[in-house]
Amino acid sequence: MTEDNDTTAAEASLRKAVEQLCGDGPGDGSKAAQEAVQALADGSGKAWTLEQETQIRAMVEQIRKLRYLNRPGGGWWRRRREWRARERLVNMMMASGPELLNEAELRHWKSHAMVELLLKFMDTAMRKDDTVEALARIEALNAVTYEDYQQARKKLAEKEAAG
């Protein structure tokens, strides 16, 4: 599958999800949203080998697991599971290299941001301008590169340190 086909599939899935959230299309909006997030995660904009793609997906899943285990509360058993998950992630990071790690981090952030965006519009009926806004945000989210993501994180950290 080429890069253009990946982008087209992701955009089509996202448009379908937004339309179903509006109520313009038949079916369940949550299923369409899940398909949209999966399409976004699959289309990275760079051609990775099958082995690299597998490593990236494994790291994304490990990042998700670690963040889930890192929530407040829990007992010693969860802390132990978190410690093991952190060890596995470090081993994956060392074995894969910085480029694959950056891609995994970007994909994790994009999928999380997409879910937040879709959840924002799921609680109320969407108007036409809401649809336009959602599609514009989705396109902007798809266009984000790792460098853009890092710059935004630095600016946010500077703002928090100053405030």
Protein Blocks (a to p, Z undefined) as FASTA:
>chain_A
ZZklmmmmmmmmmmmmmmmmnopagcjfklmmmmmmmmmmmmnopacdfklmmmmmmmmm
mmmmmmmmmpgejifklmmmmmmmmmmmmmmmmmnojklmmmmmmmmmmmmmmmmmmmmm
mmpccdfklmmmmmmmmmmmmmpcfklmmmmmmmmmmmmmmZZ
